Amino acid sequence: MTELATPGLGAAHAANALHRNHSYHQPDTLGHFGPYGGIFVSETLIHALDELQQAYDHLRDDPGFLNELRDELRYFVGRPSPVYHARRWSDQMGGARIYFKREDLNHTGAHKINNVIGQALLAKQMGKTRIIAETGAGQHGVATATICARFGLKCVVYMGADDVRRQAQNVIRMQLLGAQVVPVESGSRTLKDALNEAMRDWVTNVEDTFYIIGTVAGPHPYPMMVRDFQSVIGQECLTQMPEMAGRQPDHVVACVGGGSNAMGIFYPYIGDASVTLVGVEAGGEGIDSGRHAASLTAGSSGVLHGNRTYLLQDPKGQIMDTHSVSAGLDYPGVGPEHAWLKDTGRASYVTVTDDEALQAFHDCCRLEGIIPALESSHALAHAAKLASTLSPQHIVLANLSGRGDKDMHTVSERLAQTRPQPSQSHSNNAKD
Ligand SMILES: *Cc1c(COP(=O)(O)O)cnc(C)c1O
């Protein structure tokens, strides 16, 4: 049982990948986080969800399952991911010490793989041979296609037709990994439509098919299960922070799209009242502009994708179009547990605009030598803002949820827009 603990890597804790929080008991047995969560699906799916819940309840305490999960996280993903002191950025802000949890160093480049491995192992145990998933920017689709290749499972990924065009690189990645990508032409042809279509597939093929949801959303038990699989992030921080910084952080900051990387780092800290939890939503072009994806900050309670939560909806309950410079935060809902944490005050939620996130992106590149995902840049922007108001005795831990290689195109387009353009009269021979 003894393992060598590497400072900053918390190796001993890889053994305990599924964190059990003993001072916080959410959700209830029907998946309610207060008034949020629950199960809002057609009758045909109730049985499939029951079966899933039973399998998960059994396996979450099964030593064989937990060992296999730990080994996959260690040898395939490369966990534990380090906690890292962002020294130059901390110095520049002149306040609290800023630390990053380096989920960008995982195989496939983000936190999503933690959850996908857990659900794929569950699917194998349940004897399912076909995996389906929804994807927006393609990150969850790539993680799912990756694990299906590793485990020899058939993989179908639903993706909005507009996203298929915008995220061509990730489509090629999924195909290289052996997945079938199905463009969804209905609705706004983006993530929410892909999710609807995946649900439809599941209803028809429940016998042999497992639906891997990519965030802490969907009907119970998904929000709980995805949180548990992602809790390895915070679980590792519990041992790494004392090793690296001498104690636990004062503030934990994470970006919130559906909310899975945030729940993963928050969950093990929920019982510790001395740790402040801050979720950062996509403020887009500003809340007043209406062009944003801040469901908790600017939304209201409603039902979407099988659960009750905060949504961006018009007065008639129609889902509104959202906007963010980062595709991974561009979702009109949010996981129901965040809705509960907001209402109870255990976590607070703020917004960061596109421009602020881009500034943090560039700062992180130049000051730390790390190219962060634009999603993660929202968390970094708020962490830097917060740090500047505190003293060096304070510690801010930000979840660096993924790397930014996928965002090169978006960032270079933005840079081109802000550069002065040559005037019409001087550009006669421009080749456009
Ligand atoms: C998908 C993604 C997110 C947003 O998803 P959550 O479920 O809110 O974590 C954040 N960061 C990265 C790098 C992503 O790929």
The ligand as a Gaussian input file, in Angstrom:
#p B3LYP/6-31G(d) Opt

LIG

0 1
 C      -15.331000      21.743000     -22.336000
 C      -14.350000      22.595000     -21.624000
 C      -14.741000      23.457000     -20.576000
 C      -16.169000      23.661000     -20.165000
 O      -16.804000      22.522000     -19.649000
 P      -17.129000      22.351000     -18.110000
 O      -18.041000      21.189000     -18.072000
 O      -17.761000      23.615000     -17.629000
 O      -15.845000      22.093000     -17.421000
 C      -13.758000      24.173000     -19.904000
 N      -12.465000      24.078000     -20.259000
 C      -12.057000      23.276000     -21.271000
 C      -10.599000      23.233000     -21.608000
 C      -12.982000      22.510000     -21.987000
 O      -12.568000      21.732000     -22.992000

